Amino acid sequence: MQKNDLREQEKGWLLALAQVEDLAEKKTKIYARLLTDVAIAKELETISFRHQKRKKALEQLAFGRTEKDEEGTGK
């Protein structure tokens, strides 16, 4: 397997993991809004934020960007 093919395969894995994190983020946000127990709802919001951070980190790894690169592009 060539280096380029391996890079594309790794990028695919990272993006697949980012999709899983995206789904987990969405679900925990929904569950947080549905709960009547405030403490558990806040904990789920915290968990949702963690999923969001991991998703962003995986996407940055997949596309080879850093936070400094994104700041320069206005994203």
BELLINBEL-V162687 format. One record per backbone hydrogen bond with DSSP energy under -0.5 kcal/mol. NH is the residue of the N-H (numbers start at 1). CO is the residue of the C=O. E is the energy in kcal/mol with one decimal. If there is no record, write none. Layout:
nh=NH co=CO e=E
nh=NH co=CO e=E
This chain:
nh=6 co=2 e=-2.2
nh=7 co=3 e=-2.2
nh=8 co=4 e=-2.1
nh=9 co=5 e=-2.2
nh=10 co=6 e=-2.7
nh=11 co=7 e=-2.4
nh=12 co=8 e=-2.1
nh=13 co=9 e=-2.0
nh=14 co=10 e=-2.5
nh=15 co=11 e=-2.4
nh=16 co=12 e=-2.1
nh=17 co=13 e=-2.4
nh=18 co=14 e=-2.1
nh=19 co=15 e=-1.9
nh=20 co=16 e=-1.7
nh=21 co=17 e=-2.3
nh=22 co=18 e=-2.3
nh=23 co=19 e=-2.3
nh=24 co=20 e=-2.4
nh=25 co=21 e=-2.5
nh=26 co=22 e=-2.4
nh=27 co=23 e=-2.5
nh=28 co=24 e=-2.4
nh=29 co=25 e=-1.9
nh=30 co=26 e=-2.2
nh=31 co=27 e=-2.9
nh=32 co=28 e=-2.1
nh=33 co=29 e=-1.6
nh=34 co=30 e=-1.5
nh=35 co=31 e=-1.5
nh=38 co=36 e=-0.8
nh=41 co=37 e=-2.3
nh=42 co=38 e=-2.5
nh=43 co=39 e=-1.9
nh=44 co=40 e=-2.4
nh=45 co=41 e=-1.9
nh=46 co=42 e=-2.0
nh=47 co=43 e=-2.4
nh=48 co=44 e=-2.5
nh=49 co=45 e=-2.0
nh=50 co=46 e=-1.9
nh=51 co=47 e=-2.2
nh=52 co=48 e=-2.2
nh=53 co=49 e=-2.2
nh=54 co=50 e=-2.4
nh=55 co=51 e=-2.6
nh=56 co=52 e=-2.2
nh=57 co=53 e=-2.2
nh=58 co=54 e=-2.5
nh=59 co=55 e=-2.3
nh=60 co=56 e=-2.3
nh=61 co=57 e=-2.1
nh=62 co=58 e=-2.4
nh=63 co=59 e=-2.2
nh=64 co=60 e=-0.8
nh=65 co=60 e=-2.0
nh=70 co=66 e=-1.8
nh=71 co=67 e=-2.1
nh=72 co=68 e=-1.6
nh=73 co=69 e=-0.9
nh=74 co=70 e=-0.7
nh=74 co=71 e=-0.6
nh=75 co=70 e=-1.5
